[in-house]
Amino acid sequence: MHLDEEQVQRLLDGELPPVESTRVRAHVAECVDCLARVNLGRREDEESRELLRALDHPLPPLPAHTVVVRARSRRWGWMYRAAAVLFVLGVGGVAWAAPGSPLRALLREVVAAMSAAPSQPAPTPAPADTPVFAGIAVAPGASLLIHFASAQGDGAFEVALTDGAEVVVRGPVGAATFTSGDDGIVIDNSGSDATFEIEIPRGAARVEIRVDGTRVLLKSGAAITAATAVRNGASYVVSLRKAPTPTR
Amino acid sequence: MFDGHYPRLFRYLDRLSGDPDIAADVAQDAFVRLYQRGSFPDAPGAWLVSVAMNLFRNIQSAKSRRLRLLTPHRVERTLADPPPSPDAAVEDDETRRRVRVAIDRLPERERRMLLMQAEGYSYHEIATALDVREASMGTTLTRARREFRLRYEEVWNAPR
């Protein structure tokens, strides 16, 4: 009696009960057909596991204490909110129900004042310190496109790989506008001569950077290809200048 | 406990979703819920996968890129990796694409079973997490593996 598929796979996965395992191993030692099937199954298993490894990304660090802190903050956050709501409802109810309570009259006045008051423009906030750089950050997902809408008269972008989780694009304030859609990030840099900073997580599967529709840099897995990039220590610098028009 | 379960839970979710960020977030959330549970379930590995799959479904139903405005500070940089040879990079990319297509073509149940088996989960854990019969697990896994290899060969032979 030969082994069936279930027995062969369980033997490979160490899922046979001890008594049956001994019996099956003894049979395989004597049966050439079953030995061949076990060896074939083992080889296919190993090849499948090897193929699946092609999908892997680097394991991001997750310290155990991060989990503990998050779990505690979430639990206590919920309890504090619930306690606060109960407290407000309790105090409010007592104040409302107390004989001669001024709360009812006070509420009536507030409602009347709110309905009568003309709408006022919101006060202009005091100017904050002007930031040097601004931009956006976005999770790269399976693939991300960063598109500079225009070539520039001058300027460049500098790409660095990071251990972060997000693609970050920064530029001097006012140099460009940043928008994000399903396809990726669009940088409207028309009329700008600025230099931008781009940070790409090492783990990002695919990030492509285009200037005016032309691909100038591609990170695919661990590989970075950029025809015109210049290595600057840890970074890649790619010019945003318009290509010179060929003379005739 | 954490060190033993986190890497394989992440890898399972990463291979299933193809998105390491989502995999990391979901794995972390699953551990947060395990901590909040206050006691260990009978099969922690299966419990974590089961919870992670529920979280994963919630994320899939409202999948969108997370976008935030930046504060104007510079983050510390680390050294860039040396660029590998273009040929090797293209080959890695192509293998990854083919494996992704092949695994995505499997029925959902078989895909999950195969990915859990590849991470070393026991038949009992797979059956508990995916709510499938344990008695015929070996046969189902054998067929799922064959189906995966067949799909991979189809993708390999298909003209691009």
Interface residues (C-beta under 8 A of the other chain):
Chain A: D4 E5 E6 Q7 V8 Q9 R10 D13 E15 G41 E44 D45 E47 S48 R49 L51 L52 A54 L55 D56 H57 P58 L59 P60 L62 A64 T66 V67 V68 R70 A71 R74 R75 P131 V132 F133 A134 G135 I136 A137 V138 A139 P140 G141 A142 A160 L161 T162 D163 G164 A165 V168 R170 V173 S180 D182 E197 E199 R202 G203 A205 R206 S220 G221 A222 A223 I224 T225 A234 S235 Y236
Chain B: F2 D3 Y6 P7 F10 R11 D14 R15 G18 D19 P20 D21 A23 A24 A27 Q28 F31 V32 R33 Y35 Q36 R65 R66 L67 R68 L69 L70 T71 P72 R74 V75 R77 T78 L79 A80 D81 P83 P84 P86 A88 A89 V90 D92 D93 T95 R96 V99 R100 A102 I103 L114 L115 Q117 A118 S122 Y123 S136 M137 G138 T139 L141 T142 R143 R145 R146 F148 R149 Y152
